Amino acid sequence: MKNLLKIVLGLSIISTSISSCGNKSSDLIGDLDLSDCNPNNTVDSKYCDRDGDFLADLPLSEDEWIDPETIVFSYTPVEDPSVYAKVWEDFVIHMSKVTGKKVTFLPVQSYAAQVEAMRSGRLHVAGINTGSNTVAAACAGAVPFGMMAKKDLSYGYEMEIIVPSDSPINSPADLKGKKVTFTSKTSNSGFKAPSAILKGEFGLEANKDFTPVFSGKHQNSIMGVANKDYEVAPIANSVLTRMDARGVVDSSKIRTIYKSQTFPTTGYAHAHNLHPAVVAKVKQAFYTYNWDNSTLDKEFKKADRFISISHKHDWDVIRKIDKANGVVYDCK
């Protein structure tokens, strides 16, 4: 199996275009000229990214900082949002105790709805799926700071292309002329990565060699393949593992024909203008959460802690996949 990074770098790159920032400051920090607050055009014009870390900066004026009475938290809608309201119940209580604020869980029905909620200021802290992290950072002022990991600090998941267990399809090379069910266009494992792999490794292009359709969620794709409603679908194997553990799906009805390299998993982010004191407490809540016998421990069996991340470094491969797919961060 070829390394995905090599595939991505070998594809025709269409540069991501993001409008330049409109906010100005004449301050200087060292050799960094702040007269242009977004010199590399890494974020939307609503925000500034002076240091080029692909993240919106905290506003210079404290008047623009927010200190909400109630912190609104959400988790990426890879499955029915009602499932995760219960899963995150213990954590929400813990965050409330640590921050001294009321914390409420916001169910969101789509990746786009979650990004828009943060962009509009209705969402303060969120677990954002891998593929949408880059979009949320560029367009919604999301600042990813952590993700789940194991005791040895390993983390991540793989994209798997799955088929019904008795399917005659044995390899992605067999997908020519088939209907491939993706999840959504903002999903890394559900669309972006498999699109790059199918083109770069197998020479298969959407609408030319196969017909792309969308299920909306990983849960839908997995159930669709298990029930033989879909003949093939790329999904995040972490979602399949959790669904199988809960007895929602019988994994014996599914067979994997391709498994990718490991990708970073859901990134947890705060709004860029959240008061620094609140941000510190939010991070403290994540890093001090006791997983033992918790609802998170029961649901996310491959993790037992939250660790800090570098969005610029850890999501570099995802940005390369976006470029390879010609993704434009359309921040409207």
PyMOL commands that set and color helices and strands:
alter all, ss='L'
color gray80, all
select helices_A, chain A and resi 4-10+62-64+81-87+89-99+111-119+130-139+172-175+188-200+218-226+237-245+251-253+276-288+295-299+311-314+316-324
alter helices_A, ss='H'
color red, helices_A
select strands_A, chain A and resi 28-29+32-33+70-75+102-105+125-128+142-149+157-164+179-182+211-214+233-236+254-263+267-271+305-308
alter strands_A, ss='S'
color yellow, strands_A
deselect
rebuild
show_as cartoon
